[in-house]
Amino acid sequence: MDAALSNLDWSLIQSFLAVAETGSLSEAARQLGVSQPTVGRQVRSIEDHLEVTLFNRQPRGLALTETGKALLPHARQMADGLRTISLIAAGRSDKLSGPVRITASVFTAQYQLPPILAQLRAEEPEISIDLVPSDKTENLLFREADIALRMYRPEQLDIVTRHIGDLELGIYAARSYLDRVGRPETFDDLFDFDMVGYDRNDDILRGMRELGLAAQRDWFVTRCDHHAVYWELIRAGCGIGFAQVSIADSDPQVERLFAQFPMPTLPLWLASHEAVRSTPRIKRVWDALAAGLLPRVS
């Protein structure tokens, strides 16, 4: 079975894996960045080559046959081997040119990174940047990103990390909102005003409860889990909310409230796979990110 697989073009095996793991031609196509008919042709091609049926059609997608299930671990083993080759090869590149893929939270990608990346591009025009704004965890082991900016310390083996510092949080509201409704005189007065919070994400609730406040979801009259949109809601005057001090203090539309009140901080970590961390172009981007972010943390 392994010998039969080894004679196949890698793209066919990649399509088989994607369909097997998603159960859908369309989802596999989106994952691979190709058209659905292409994935369908590749699946039929591998079935023709091996003279087997790998999938059964069902009302809600495709399901592996017994033969497909038997092939799956071998195909995954081949994929793991190819990823290892890719990591080793990338780690041996000595060129200060080529692509570097960065993943960061949506808020960090939108508000922190653009000026840092613009300066880097001016200084290193041969390095291209793929920026992936995402609040999900991209897998550095599988090269879904070369460098990750995370609000926690990754603990996977083979991952190199650096703690850049801690992002200070503050309480803010739009000046237009405060001019309209007045300003709270004491911290307890805050909760007599409109509050902006998260929807399904409970980070704010947990943070407030850790401060001894019996916070409830209905304390917040405007709610949104998308962090960049959340910040824009505060700026627009929906009420009082929380934001990174390094971003909010430079915005003339908002005003900080109770600056002396102790607030939790957000740790900021850089992370990369050890096999590629020393690659010149990745090291250059890593150093540029660290230098650009340092003035923004405490």
Secondary structure, 3 states (H helix, E strand, C coil): CHHHHHCCCHHHHHHHHHHHHHCCHHHHHHHHCCCHHHHHHHHHHHHHHHCCCCEEEECCEEEECHHHHHHHHHHHHHHHHHHHHHHHHHHHCCCCCEEEEEEECHHHHHHHHHHHHHHHHHHCCCEEEEEEECCCCCCHHHCCCCEEEECCCCCCCCEEEEEEEEEEEEEEEEHHHHHHHCCCCCHHHHHHCCEEECCCCCHHHHHHHHCCCCCCHHHCCEECCCHHHHHHHHHHCCCEEEEEHHHHCCCCCEEEECCCCCCCEEEEEEEEECCCCCCHHHHHHHHHHHHHHHHHCC
